[in-house]
Amino acid sequence: MSNVYVEPLPKHREGAIEGYALGLSANRRLTNDDYKTQADAIKVAKAKGYKPLVARVRKTDKGNPDHWRSAD
């Protein structure tokens, strides 16, 4: 099972979270949809056979494992 990142939107900006995206890499998304809640994004990721990782920090870096935790 591959990882997918549940990222808060807008990316790399302080302030209110407007939604969530599912990212495979820095420039590639799993879907083009934005999800209203983190739980909705996690549900879709699991349904597509991915292991969702959620952000521990607001400004994320996919190369830094300290920025992510498993959604399980």
PQR file of N, CA, C, O and H, with PARSE charges and radii, in Angstrom:
ATOM      1  N   MET A   1       0.847  -1.177   0.000 -0.4000 1.5000
ATOM      2  CA  MET A   1       0.000   0.000   0.000 -0.0000 2.0000
ATOM      3  C   MET A   1       0.894   1.241   0.000  0.5500 1.7000
ATOM      4  O   MET A   1       1.749   1.393   0.872 -0.5500 1.4000
ATOM      5  N   SER A   2       0.698   2.109  -0.959 -0.4000 1.5000
ATOM      6  CA  SER A   2       1.476   3.340  -1.082 -0.0000 2.0000
ATOM      7  C   SER A   2       0.910   4.432  -0.180  0.5500 1.7000
ATOM      8  O   SER A   2      -0.271   4.425   0.167 -0.5500 1.4000
ATOM      9  H   SER A   2       0.003   1.986  -1.667  0.4000 1.0000
ATOM     10  N   ASN A   3       1.776   5.363   0.189 -0.4000 1.5000
ATOM     11  CA  ASN A   3       1.354   6.501   1.000 -0.0000 2.0000
ATOM     12  C   ASN A   3       0.751   7.586   0.121  0.5500 1.7000
ATOM     13  O   ASN A   3       1.121   7.746  -1.042 -0.5500 1.4000
ATOM     14  H   ASN A   3       2.735   5.368  -0.093  0.4000 1.0000
ATOM     15  N   VAL A   4      -0.180   8.323   0.698 -0.4000 1.5000
ATOM     16  CA  VAL A   4      -0.719   9.539   0.092 -0.0000 2.0000
ATOM     17  C   VAL A   4      -0.793  10.569   1.216  0.5500 1.7000
ATOM     18  O   VAL A   4      -1.107  10.232   2.358 -0.5500 1.4000
ATOM     19  H   VAL A   4      -0.481   8.193   1.643  0.4000 1.0000
ATOM     20  N   TYR A   5      -0.504  11.809   0.887 -0.4000 1.5000
ATOM     21  CA  TYR A   5      -0.443  12.880   1.881 -0.0000 2.0000
ATOM     22  C   TYR A   5      -1.748  13.678   1.890  0.5500 1.7000
ATOM     23  O   TYR A   5      -2.194  14.169   0.853 -0.5500 1.4000
ATOM     24  H   TYR A   5      -0.249  12.083  -0.041  0.4000 1.0000
ATOM     25  N   VAL A   6      -2.349  13.798   3.066 -0.4000 1.5000
ATOM     26  CA  VAL A   6      -3.557  14.612   3.245 -0.0000 2.0000
ATOM     27  C   VAL A   6      -3.063  15.991   3.671  0.5500 1.7000
ATOM     28  O   VAL A   6      -2.676  16.200   4.821 -0.5500 1.4000
ATOM     29  H   VAL A   6      -1.987  13.399   3.909  0.4000 1.0000
ATOM     30  N   GLU A   7      -3.084  16.926   2.725 -0.4000 1.5000
ATOM     31  CA  GLU A   7      -2.484  18.238   2.947 -0.0000 2.0000
ATOM     32  C   GLU A   7      -3.530  19.325   3.159  0.5500 1.7000
ATOM     33  O   GLU A   7      -4.527  19.380   2.439 -0.5500 1.4000
ATOM     34  H   GLU A   7      -3.399  16.757   1.791  0.4000 1.0000
ATOM     35  N   PRO A   8      -3.302  20.190   4.147 -0.5600 1.5000
ATOM     36  CA  PRO A   8      -4.211  21.325   4.344  0.2800 2.0000
ATOM     37  C   PRO A   8      -4.033  22.336   3.218  0.5500 1.7000
ATOM     38  O   PRO A   8      -2.929  22.541   2.713 -0.5500 1.4000
ATOM     39  N   LEU A   9      -5.140  22.961   2.838 -0.4000 1.5000
ATOM     40  CA  LEU A   9      -5.123  24.006   1.802 -0.0000 2.0000
ATOM     41  C   LEU A   9      -5.517  25.335   2.405  0.5500 1.7000
ATOM     42  O   LEU A   9      -6.327  25.347   3.331 -0.5500 1.4000
ATOM     43  H   LEU A   9      -6.037  22.795   3.248  0.4000 1.0000
ATOM     44  N   PRO A  10      -5.005  26.430   1.947 -0.5600 1.5000
ATOM     45  CA  PRO A  10      -3.958  26.572   0.949  0.2800 2.0000
ATOM     46  C   PRO A  10      -2.603  26.139   1.506  0.5500 1.7000
ATOM     47  O   PRO A  10      -2.336  26.278   2.700 -0.5500 1.4000
ATOM     48  N   LYS A  11      -1.763  25.618   0.634 -0.4000 1.5000
ATOM     49  CA  LYS A  11      -0.455  25.107   1.034 -0.0000 2.0000
ATOM     50  C   LYS A  11       0.478  26.235   1.454  0.5500 1.7000
ATOM     51  O   LYS A  11       0.414  27.340   0.914 -0.5500 1.4000
ATOM     52  H   LYS A  11      -1.980  25.505  -0.336  0.4000 1.0000
ATOM     53  N   HIS A  12       1.333  25.951   2.407 -0.4000 1.5000
ATOM     54  CA  HIS A  12       2.425  26.843   2.837 -0.0000 2.0000
ATOM     55  C   HIS A  12       1.953  28.245   3.213  0.5500 1.7000
ATOM     56  O   HIS A  12       2.630  29.232   2.924 -0.5500 1.4000
ATOM     57  H   HIS A  12       1.386  25.054   2.845  0.4000 1.0000
ATOM     58  N   ARG A  13       0.797  28.327   3.855 -0.4000 1.5000
ATOM     59  CA  ARG A  13       0.305  29.630   4.279 -0.0000 2.0000
ATOM     60  C   ARG A  13      -0.318  29.502   5.658  0.5500 1.7000
ATOM     61  O   ARG A  13      -1.024  28.534   5.942 -0.5500 1.4000
ATOM     62  H   ARG A  13       0.248  27.525   4.089  0.4000 1.0000
ATOM     63  N   GLU A  14      -0.060  30.455   6.493 -0.4000 1.5000
ATOM     64  CA  GLU A  14      -0.678  30.492   7.810 -0.0000 2.0000
ATOM     65  C   GLU A  14      -2.136  30.924   7.653  0.5500 1.7000
ATOM     66  O   GLU A  14      -2.530  31.476   6.626 -0.5500 1.4000
ATOM     67  H   GLU A  14       0.514  31.241   6.262  0.4000 1.0000
ATOM     68  N   GLY A  15      -2.910  30.664   8.674 -0.4000 1.5000
ATOM     69  CA  GLY A  15      -4.300  31.099   8.644 -0.0000 2.0000
ATOM     70  C   GLY A  15      -5.251  29.927   8.589  0.5500 1.7000
ATOM     71  O   GLY A  15      -4.869  28.782   8.831 -0.5500 1.4000
ATOM     72  H   GLY A  15      -2.590  30.215   9.508  0.4000 1.0000
ATOM     73  N   ALA A  16      -6.483  30.225   8.271 -0.4000 1.5000
ATOM     74  CA  ALA A  16      -7.543  29.226   8.271 -0.0000 2.0000
ATOM     75  C   ALA A  16      -7.342  28.185   7.173  0.5500 1.7000
ATOM     76  O   ALA A  16      -6.923  28.505   6.061 -0.5500 1.4000
ATOM     77  H   ALA A  16      -6.793  31.155   8.074  0.4000 1.0000
ATOM     78  N   ILE A  17      -7.646  26.951   7.503 -0.4000 1.5000
ATOM     79  CA  ILE A  17      -7.596  25.865   6.535 -0.0000 2.0000
ATOM     80  C   ILE A  17      -8.916  25.873   5.768  0.5500 1.7000
ATOM     81  O   ILE A  17      -9.993  25.844   6.363 -0.5500 1.4000
ATOM     82  H   ILE A  17      -7.987  26.691   8.406  0.4000 1.0000
ATOM     83  N   GLU A  18      -8.817  25.913   4.439 -0.4000 1.5000
ATOM     84  CA  GLU A  18     -10.001  26.000   3.598 -0.0000 2.0000
ATOM     85  C   GLU A  18     -10.446  24.645   3.061  0.5500 1.7000
ATOM     86  O   GLU A  18     -11.548  24.523   2.526 -0.5500 1.4000
ATOM     87  H   GLU A  18      -7.942  25.937   3.956  0.4000 1.0000
ATOM     88  N   GLY A  19      -9.605  23.635   3.198 -0.4000 1.5000
ATOM     89  CA  GLY A  19      -9.930  22.309   2.705 -0.0000 2.0000
ATOM     90  C   GLY A  19      -8.693  21.434   2.734  0.5500 1.7000
ATOM     91  O   GLY A  19      -7.670  21.809   3.307 -0.5500 1.4000
ATOM     92  H   GLY A  19      -8.710  23.734   3.633  0.4000 1.0000
ATOM     93  N   TYR A  20      -8.790  20.259   2.109 -0.4000 1.5000
ATOM     94  CA  TYR A  20      -7.688  19.293   2.101 -0.0000 2.0000
ATOM     95  C   TYR A  20      -7.530  18.704   0.710  0.5500 1.7000
ATOM     96  O   TYR A  20      -8.500  18.549  -0.033 -0.5500 1.4000
ATOM     97  H   TYR A  20      -9.621  19.955   1.644  0.4000 1.0000
ATOM     98  N   ALA A  21      -6.280  18.379   0.372 -0.4000 1.5000
ATOM     99  CA  ALA A  21      -5.966  17.756  -0.913 -0.0000 2.0000
ATOM    100  C   ALA A  21      -5.215  16.461  -0.648  0.5500 1.7000
ATOM    101  O   ALA A  21      -4.602  16.292   0.406 -0.5500 1.4000
ATOM    102  H   ALA A  21      -5.492  18.505   0.976  0.4000 1.0000
ATOM    103  N   LEU A  22      -5.268  15.545  -1.614 -0.4000 1.5000
ATOM    104  CA  LEU A  22      -4.525  14.294  -1.532 -0.0000 2.0000
ATOM    105  C   LEU A  22      -3.338  14.394  -2.483  0.5500 1.7000
ATOM    106  O   LEU A  22      -3.507  14.450  -3.701 -0.5500 1.4000
ATOM    107  H   LEU A  22      -5.766  15.682  -2.470  0.4000 1.0000
ATOM    108  N   GLY A  23      -2.131  14.416  -1.912 -0.4000 1.5000
ATOM    109  CA  GLY A  23      -0.930  14.564  -2.718 -0.0000 2.0000
ATOM    110  C   GLY A  23      -0.078  13.313  -2.735  0.5500 1.7000
ATOM    111  O   GLY A  23       0.108  12.662  -1.707 -0.5500 1.4000
ATOM    112  H   GLY A  23      -1.993  14.371  -0.922  0.4000 1.0000
ATOM    113  N   LEU A  24       0.444  12.976  -3.920 -0.4000 1.5000
ATOM    114  CA  LEU A  24       1.343  11.833  -4.064 -0.0000 2.0000
ATOM    115  C   LEU A  24       2.800  12.271  -3.960  0.5500 1.7000
ATOM    116  O   LEU A  24       3.637  11.540  -3.430 -0.5500 1.4000
ATOM    117  H   LEU A  24       0.293  13.505  -4.755  0.4000 1.0000
ATOM    118  N   SER A  25       3.101  13.465  -4.465 -0.4000 1.5000
ATOM    119  CA  SER A  25       4.453  14.015  -4.417 -0.0000 2.0000
ATOM    120  C   SER A  25       4.326  15.530  -4.345  0.5500 1.7000
ATOM    121  O   SER A  25       3.221  16.062  -4.236 -0.5500 1.4000
ATOM    122  H   SER A  25       2.421  14.059  -4.895  0.4000 1.0000
ATOM    123  N   ALA A  26       5.449  16.217  -4.404 -0.4000 1.5000
ATOM    124  CA  ALA A  26       5.423  17.673  -4.271 -0.0000 2.0000
ATOM    125  C   ALA A  26       4.554  18.351  -5.325  0.5500 1.7000
ATOM    126  O   ALA A  26       3.925  19.371  -5.044 -0.5500 1.4000
ATOM    127  H   ALA A  26       6.346  15.785  -4.492  0.4000 1.0000
ATOM    128  N   ASN A  27       4.514  17.797  -6.530 -0.4000 1.5000
ATOM    129  CA  ASN A  27       3.772  18.448  -7.612 -0.0000 2.0000
ATOM    130  C   ASN A  27       2.667  17.590  -8.211  0.5500 1.7000
ATOM    131  O   ASN A  27       2.088  17.954  -9.234 -0.5500 1.4000
ATOM    132  H   ASN A  27       5.026  16.969  -6.758  0.4000 1.0000
ATOM    133  N   ARG A  28       2.370  16.465  -7.592 -0.4000 1.5000
ATOM    134  CA  ARG A  28       1.381  15.539  -8.172 -0.0000 2.0000
ATOM    135  C   ARG A  28       0.302  15.198  -7.151  0.5500 1.7000
ATOM    136  O   ARG A  28       0.606  14.802  -6.026 -0.5500 1.4000
ATOM    137  H   ARG A  28       2.840  16.169  -6.760  0.4000 1.0000
ATOM    138  N   ARG A  29      -0.958  15.353  -7.547 -0.4000 1.5000
ATOM    139  CA  ARG A  29      -2.075  15.037  -6.668 -0.0000 2.0000
ATOM    140  C   ARG A  29      -2.702  13.713  -7.073  0.5500 1.7000
ATOM    141  O   ARG A  29      -2.668  13.329  -8.242 -0.5500 1.4000
ATOM    142  H   ARG A  29      -1.206  15.675  -8.461  0.4000 1.0000
ATOM    143  N   LEU A  30      -3.277  13.017  -6.092 -0.4000 1.5000
ATOM    144  CA  LEU A  30      -4.002  11.771  -6.368 -0.0000 2.0000
ATOM    145  C   LEU A  30      -5.296  12.070  -7.099  0.5500 1.7000
ATOM    146  O   LEU A  30      -5.638  11.388  -8.065 -0.5500 1.4000
ATOM    147  H   LEU A  30      -3.305  13.329  -5.142  0.4000 1.0000
ATOM    148  N   THR A  31      -6.013  13.080  -6.647 -0.4000 1.5000
ATOM    149  CA  THR A  31      -7.245  13.526  -7.298 -0.0000 2.0000
ATOM    150  C   THR A  31      -7.169  15.039  -7.471  0.5500 1.7000
ATOM    151  O   THR A  31      -6.352  15.697  -6.828 -0.5500 1.4000
ATOM    152  H   THR A  31      -5.735  13.634  -5.862  0.4000 1.0000
ATOM    153  N   ASN A  32      -8.002  15.581  -8.319 -0.4000 1.5000
ATOM    154  CA  ASN A  32      -8.057  17.032  -8.494 -0.0000 2.0000
ATOM    155  C   ASN A  32      -9.059  17.679  -7.544  0.5500 1.7000
ATOM    156  O   ASN A  32      -9.223  18.899  -7.540 -0.5500 1.4000
ATOM    157  H   ASN A  32      -8.666  15.046  -8.842  0.4000 1.0000
ATOM    158  N   ASP A  33      -9.721  16.861  -6.745 -0.4000 1.5000
ATOM    159  CA  ASP A  33     -10.741  17.360  -5.828 -0.0000 2.0000
ATOM    160  C   ASP A  33     -10.116  17.952  -4.574  0.5500 1.7000
ATOM    161  O   ASP A  33      -9.051  17.523  -4.129 -0.5500 1.4000
ATOM    162  H   ASP A  33      -9.587  15.870  -6.748  0.4000 1.0000
ATOM    163  N   ASP A  34     -10.799  18.951  -4.011 -0.4000 1.5000
ATOM    164  CA  ASP A  34     -10.479  19.470  -2.688 -0.0000 2.0000
ATOM    165  C   ASP A  34     -11.568  18.952  -1.760  0.5500 1.7000
ATOM    166  O   ASP A  34     -12.745  18.955  -2.121 -0.5500 1.4000
ATOM    167  H   ASP A  34     -11.664  19.300  -4.372  0.4000 1.0000
ATOM    168  N   TYR A  35     -11.185  18.510  -0.574 -0.4000 1.5000
ATOM    169  CA  TYR A  35     -12.131  17.919   0.369 -0.0000 2.0000
ATOM    170  C   TYR A  35     -12.378  18.885   1.512  0.5500 1.7000
ATOM    171  O   TYR A  35     -11.458  19.543   1.998 -0.5500 1.4000
ATOM    172  H   TYR A  35     -10.229  18.508  -0.282  0.4000 1.0000
ATOM    173  N   LYS A  36     -13.629  18.962   1.933 -0.4000 1.5000
ATOM    174  CA  LYS A  36     -14.028  19.909   2.972 -0.0000 2.0000
ATOM    175  C   LYS A  36     -13.402  19.552   4.321  0.5500 1.7000
ATOM    176  O   LYS A  36     -12.997  20.440   5.072 -0.5500 1.4000
ATOM    177  H   LYS A  36     -14.376  18.428   1.538  0.4000 1.0000
ATOM    178  N   THR A  37     -13.321  18.252   4.632 -0.4000 1.5000
ATOM    179  CA  THR A  37     -12.753  17.835   5.913 -0.0000 2.0000
ATOM    180  C   THR A  37     -11.617  16.843   5.695  0.5500 1.7000
ATOM    181  O   THR A  37     -11.520  16.191   4.655 -0.5500 1.4000
ATOM    182  H   THR A  37     -13.650  17.530   4.022  0.4000 1.0000
ATOM    183  N   GLN A  38     -10.774  16.753   6.694 -0.4000 1.5000
ATOM    184  CA  GLN A  38      -9.677  15.789   6.661 -0.0000 2.0000
ATOM    185  C   GLN A  38     -10.234  14.368   6.617  0.5500 1.7000
ATOM    186  O   GLN A  38      -9.681  13.508   5.932 -0.5500 1.4000
ATOM    187  H   GLN A  38     -10.853  17.283   7.538  0.4000 1.0000
ATOM    188  N   ALA A  39     -11.301  14.120   7.329 -0.4000 1.5000
ATOM    189  CA  ALA A  39     -11.919  12.793   7.357 -0.0000 2.0000
ATOM    190  C   ALA A  39     -12.417  12.380   5.970  0.5500 1.7000
ATOM    191  O   ALA A  39     -12.290  11.216   5.592 -0.5500 1.4000
ATOM    192  H   ALA A  39     -11.750  14.818   7.886  0.4000 1.0000
ATOM    193  N   ASP A  40     -12.984  13.322   5.210 -0.4000 1.5000
ATOM    194  CA  ASP A  40     -13.432  13.018   3.846 -0.0000 2.0000
ATOM    195  C   ASP A  40     -12.254  12.614   2.962  0.5500 1.7000
ATOM    196  O   ASP A  40     -12.348  11.657   2.193 -0.5500 1.4000
ATOM    197  H   ASP A  40     -13.087  14.268   5.517  0.4000 1.0000
ATOM    198  N   ALA A  41     -11.160  13.338   3.074 -0.4000 1.5000
ATOM    199  CA  ALA A  41      -9.971  13.040   2.276 -0.0000 2.0000
ATOM    200  C   ALA A  41      -9.394  11.677   2.656  0.5500 1.7000
ATOM    201  O   ALA A  41      -8.979  10.918   1.780 -0.5500 1.4000
ATOM    202  H   ALA A  41     -11.083  14.115   3.699  0.4000 1.0000
ATOM    203  N   ILE A  42      -9.364  11.362   3.938 -0.4000 1.5000
ATOM    204  CA  ILE A  42      -8.852  10.069   4.406 -0.0000 2.0000
ATOM    205  C   ILE A  42      -9.708   8.930   3.868  0.5500 1.7000
ATOM    206  O   ILE A  42      -9.184   7.902   3.439 -0.5500 1.4000
ATOM    207  H   ILE A  42      -9.701  11.978   4.649  0.4000 1.0000
ATOM    208  N   LYS A  43     -11.026   9.113   3.891 -0.4000 1.5000
ATOM    209  CA  LYS A  43     -11.955   8.089   3.392 -0.0000 2.0000
ATOM    210  C   LYS A  43     -11.692   7.775   1.917  0.5500 1.7000
ATOM    211  O   LYS A  43     -11.662   6.609   1.522 -0.5500 1.4000
ATOM    212  H   LYS A  43     -11.452   9.948   4.239  0.4000 1.0000
ATOM    213  N   VAL A  44     -11.504   8.808   1.115 -0.4000 1.5000
ATOM    214  CA  VAL A  44     -11.252   8.627  -0.316 -0.0000 2.0000
ATOM    215  C   VAL A  44      -9.903   7.935  -0.533  0.5500 1.7000
ATOM    216  O   VAL A  44      -9.794   7.038  -1.368 -0.5500 1.4000
ATOM    217  H   VAL A  44     -11.528   9.754   1.436  0.4000 1.0000
ATOM    218  N   ALA A  45      -8.886   8.346   0.211 -0.4000 1.5000
ATOM    219  CA  ALA A  45      -7.560   7.740   0.074 -0.0000 2.0000
ATOM    220  C   ALA A  45      -7.606   6.250   0.382  0.5500 1.7000
ATOM    221  O   ALA A  45      -7.025   5.447  -0.348 -0.5500 1.4000
ATOM    222  H   ALA A  45      -8.974   9.074   0.889  0.4000 1.0000
ATOM    223  N   LYS A  46      -8.288   5.877   1.451 -0.4000 1.5000
ATOM    224  CA  LYS A  46      -8.399   4.466   1.826 -0.0000 2.0000
ATOM    225  C   LYS A  46      -9.200   3.684   0.784  0.5500 1.7000
ATOM    226  O   LYS A  46      -8.857   2.546   0.464 -0.5500 1.4000
ATOM    227  H   LYS A  46      -8.760   6.529   2.044  0.4000 1.0000
ATOM    228  N   ALA A  47     -10.258   4.288   0.258 -0.4000 1.5000
ATOM    229  CA  ALA A  47     -11.081   3.622  -0.753 -0.0000 2.0000
ATOM    230  C   ALA A  47     -10.286   3.355  -2.036  0.5500 1.7000
ATOM    231  O   ALA A  47     -10.568   2.396  -2.754 -0.5500 1.4000
ATOM    232  H   ALA A  47     -10.536   5.213   0.518  0.4000 1.0000
ATOM    233  N   LYS A  48      -9.302   4.199  -2.319 -0.4000 1.5000
ATOM    234  CA  LYS A  48      -8.466   4.029  -3.505 -0.0000 2.0000
ATOM    235  C   LYS A  48      -7.257   3.125  -3.234  0.5500 1.7000
ATOM    236  O   LYS A  48      -6.434   2.908  -4.123 -0.5500 1.4000
ATOM    237  H   LYS A  48      -9.074   4.978  -1.736  0.4000 1.0000
ATOM    238  N   GLY A  49      -7.149   2.597  -2.001 -0.4000 1.5000
ATOM    239  CA  GLY A  49      -6.090   1.654  -1.674 -0.0000 2.0000
ATOM    240  C   GLY A  49      -4.784   2.275  -1.213  0.5500 1.7000
ATOM    241  O   GLY A  49      -3.739   1.628  -1.287 -0.5500 1.4000
ATOM    242  H   GLY A  49      -7.817   2.774  -1.278  0.4000 1.0000
ATOM    243  N   TYR A  50      -4.818   3.522  -0.735 -0.4000 1.5000
ATOM    244  CA  TYR A  50      -3.625   4.191  -0.247 -0.0000 2.0000
ATOM    245  C   TYR A  50      -3.613   4.262   1.267  0.5500 1.7000
ATOM    246  O   TYR A  50      -4.653   4.146   1.914 -0.5500 1.4000
ATOM    247  H   TYR A  50      -5.667   4.047  -0.675  0.4000 1.0000
ATOM    248  N   LYS A  51      -2.423   4.454   1.826 -0.4000 1.5000
ATOM    249  CA  LYS A  51      -2.260   4.662   3.261 -0.0000 2.0000
ATOM    250  C   LYS A  51      -2.135   6.173   3.489  0.5500 1.7000
ATOM    251  O   LYS A  51      -1.105   6.756   3.147 -0.5500 1.4000
ATOM    252  H   LYS A  51      -1.578   4.548   1.300  0.4000 1.0000
ATOM    253  N   PRO A  52      -3.153   6.814   4.054 -0.5600 1.5000
ATOM    254  CA  PRO A  52      -3.107   8.272   4.224  0.2800 2.0000
ATOM    255  C   PRO A  52      -2.197   8.692   5.380  0.5500 1.7000
ATOM    256  O   PRO A  52      -2.193   8.085   6.451 -0.5500 1.4000
ATOM    257  N   LEU A  53      -1.432   9.744   5.126 -0.4000 1.5000
ATOM    258  CA  LEU A  53      -0.603  10.383   6.144 -0.0000 2.0000
ATOM    259  C   LEU A  53      -1.121  11.802   6.309  0.5500 1.7000
ATOM    260  O   LEU A  53      -1.346  12.503   5.322 -0.5500 1.4000
ATOM    261  H   LEU A  53      -1.435  10.237   4.256  0.4000 1.0000
ATOM    262  N   VAL A  54      -1.311  12.230   7.558 -0.4000 1.5000
ATOM    263  CA  VAL A  54      -1.811  13.581   7.811 -0.0000 2.0000
ATOM    264  C   VAL A  54      -0.693  14.443   8.378  0.5500 1.7000
ATOM    265  O   VAL A  54       0.236  13.945   9.014 -0.5500 1.4000
ATOM    266  H   VAL A  54      -1.128  11.661   8.360  0.4000 1.0000
ATOM    267  N   ALA A  55      -0.800  15.735   8.135 -0.4000 1.5000
ATOM    268  CA  ALA A  55       0.238  16.678   8.531 -0.0000 2.0000
ATOM    269  C   ALA A  55       0.255  16.911  10.045  0.5500 1.7000
ATOM    270  O   ALA A  55      -0.791  17.046  10.680 -0.5500 1.4000
ATOM    271  H   ALA A  55      -1.554  16.139   7.618  0.4000 1.0000
ATOM    272  N   ARG A  56       1.453  16.954  10.599 -0.4000 1.5000
ATOM    273  CA  ARG A  56       1.641  17.338  12.002 -0.0000 2.0000
ATOM    274  C   ARG A  56       1.871  18.837  12.129  0.5500 1.7000
ATOM    275  O   ARG A  56       1.670  19.418  13.196 -0.5500 1.4000
ATOM    276  H   ARG A  56       2.303  16.844  10.084  0.4000 1.0000
ATOM    277  N   VAL A  57       2.290  19.454  11.040 -0.4000 1.5000
ATOM    278  CA  VAL A  57       2.616  20.884  11.023 -0.0000 2.0000
ATOM    279  C   VAL A  57       1.861  21.549   9.883  0.5500 1.7000
ATOM    280  O   VAL A  57       1.387  20.864   8.977 -0.5500 1.4000
ATOM    281  H   VAL A  57       2.453  18.982  10.174  0.4000 1.0000
ATOM    282  N   ARG A  58       1.742  22.859   9.912 -0.4000 1.5000
ATOM    283  CA  ARG A  58       0.991  23.586   8.876 -0.0000 2.0000
ATOM    284  C   ARG A  58       1.791  23.696   7.579  0.5500 1.7000
ATOM    285  O   ARG A  58       1.242  23.500   6.495 -0.5500 1.4000
ATOM    286  H   ARG A  58       2.127  23.415  10.648  0.4000 1.0000
ATOM    287  N   LYS A  59       3.078  24.006   7.684 -0.4000 1.5000
ATOM    288  CA  LYS A  59       3.930  24.117   6.494 -0.0000 2.0000
ATOM    289  C   LYS A  59       4.659  22.793   6.332  0.5500 1.7000
ATOM    290  O   LYS A  59       5.601  22.500   7.068 -0.5500 1.4000
ATOM    291  H   LYS A  59       3.524  24.165   8.564  0.4000 1.0000
ATOM    292  N   THR A  60       4.223  21.998   5.367 -0.4000 1.5000
ATOM    293  CA  THR A  60       4.700  20.627   5.240 -0.0000 2.0000
ATOM    294  C   THR A  60       5.801  20.468   4.192  0.5500 1.7000
ATOM    295  O   THR A  60       5.938  21.263   3.262 -0.5500 1.4000
ATOM    296  H   THR A  60       3.459  22.236   4.769  0.4000 1.0000
ATOM    297  N   ASP A  61       6.575  19.407   4.386 -0.4000 1.5000
ATOM    298  CA  ASP A  61       7.604  18.987   3.444 -0.0000 2.0000
ATOM    299  C   ASP A  61       7.494  17.476   3.352  0.5500 1.7000
ATOM    300  O   ASP A  61       7.709  16.778   4.342 -0.5500 1.4000
ATOM    301  H   ASP A  61       6.464  18.761   5.141  0.4000 1.0000
ATOM    302  N   LYS A  62       7.161  16.960   2.172 -0.4000 1.5000
ATOM    303  CA  LYS A  62       6.970  15.514   2.021 -0.0000 2.0000
ATOM    304  C   LYS A  62       8.247  14.729   2.275  0.5500 1.7000
ATOM    305  O   LYS A  62       8.179  13.539   2.581 -0.5500 1.4000
ATOM    306  H   LYS A  62       6.985  17.527   1.367  0.4000 1.0000
ATOM    307  N   GLY A  63       9.398  15.356   2.158 -0.4000 1.5000
ATOM    308  CA  GLY A  63      10.663  14.682   2.406 -0.0000 2.0000
ATOM    309  C   GLY A  63      11.031  14.591   3.875  0.5500 1.7000
ATOM    310  O   GLY A  63      12.014  13.937   4.224 -0.5500 1.4000
ATOM    311  H   GLY A  63       9.453  16.323   1.909  0.4000 1.0000
ATOM    312  N   ASN A  64      10.269  15.228   4.734 -0.4000 1.5000
ATOM    313  CA  ASN A  64      10.561  15.238   6.169 -0.0000 2.0000
ATOM    314  C   ASN A  64       9.531  14.377   6.905  0.5500 1.7000
ATOM    315  O   ASN A  64       8.389  14.799   7.081 -0.5500 1.4000
ATOM    316  H   ASN A  64       9.470  15.760   4.450  0.4000 1.0000
ATOM    317  N   PRO A  65       9.928  13.162   7.340 -0.5600 1.5000
ATOM    318  CA  PRO A  65       8.964  12.276   7.996  0.2800 2.0000
ATOM    319  C   PRO A  65       8.414  12.832   9.317  0.5500 1.7000
ATOM    320  O   PRO A  65       7.362  12.389   9.778 -0.5500 1.4000
ATOM    321  N   ASP A  66       9.109  13.793   9.927 -0.4000 1.5000
ATOM    322  CA  ASP A  66       8.609  14.397  11.165 -0.0000 2.0000
ATOM    323  C   ASP A  66       7.367  15.250  10.931  0.5500 1.7000
ATOM    324  O   ASP A  66       6.663  15.588  11.883 -0.5500 1.4000
ATOM    325  H   ASP A  66       9.963  14.154   9.553  0.4000 1.0000
ATOM    326  N   HIS A  67       7.092  15.599   9.688 -0.4000 1.5000
ATOM    327  CA  HIS A  67       5.933  16.430   9.372 -0.0000 2.0000
ATOM    328  C   HIS A  67       4.654  15.621   9.187  0.5500 1.7000
ATOM    329  O   HIS A  67       3.586  16.200   8.991 -0.5500 1.4000
ATOM    330  H   HIS A  67       7.664  15.325   8.915  0.4000 1.0000
ATOM    331  N   TRP A  68       4.742  14.285   9.246 -0.4000 1.5000
ATOM    332  CA  TRP A  68       3.592  13.437   8.908 -0.0000 2.0000
ATOM    333  C   TRP A  68       3.362  12.345   9.937  0.5500 1.7000
ATOM    334  O   TRP A  68       4.305  11.879  10.577 -0.5500 1.4000
ATOM    335  H   TRP A  68       5.609  13.814   9.406  0.4000 1.0000
ATOM    336  N   ARG A  69       2.099  11.933  10.098 -0.4000 1.5000
ATOM    337  CA  ARG A  69       1.752  10.787  10.938 -0.0000 2.0000
ATOM    338  C   ARG A  69       0.667   9.988  10.220  0.5500 1.7000
ATOM    339  O   ARG A  69      -0.076  10.523   9.396 -0.5500 1.4000
ATOM    340  H   ARG A  69       1.334  12.312   9.578  0.4000 1.0000
ATOM    341  N   SER A  70       0.591   8.727  10.540 -0.4000 1.5000
ATOM    342  CA  SER A  70      -0.394   7.857   9.919 -0.0000 2.0000
ATOM    343  C   SER A  70      -1.804   8.252  10.366  0.5500 1.7000
ATOM    344  O   SER A  70      -2.011   8.645  11.515 -0.5500 1.4000
ATOM    345  H   SER A  70       1.194   8.293  11.209  0.4000 1.0000
ATOM    346  N   ALA A  71      -2.755   8.147   9.463 -0.4000 1.5000
ATOM    347  CA  ALA A  71      -4.141   8.487   9.780 -0.0000 2.0000
ATOM    348  C   ALA A  71      -4.890   7.315  10.400  0.5500 1.7000
ATOM    349  O   ALA A  71      -6.064   7.450  10.744 -0.5500 1.4000
ATOM    350  H   ALA A  71      -2.587   7.828   8.531  0.4000 1.0000
ATOM    351  N   ASP A  72      -4.235   6.172  10.548 -0.4000 1.5000
ATOM    352  CA  ASP A  72      -4.907   4.979  11.102 -0.0000 2.0000
ATOM    353  C   ASP A  72      -5.201   5.094  12.564  0.5500 1.7000
ATOM    354  O   ASP A  72      -5.759   4.171  13.157 -0.5500 1.4000
ATOM    355  H   ASP A  72      -3.281   6.063  10.269  0.4000 1.0000
TER
END
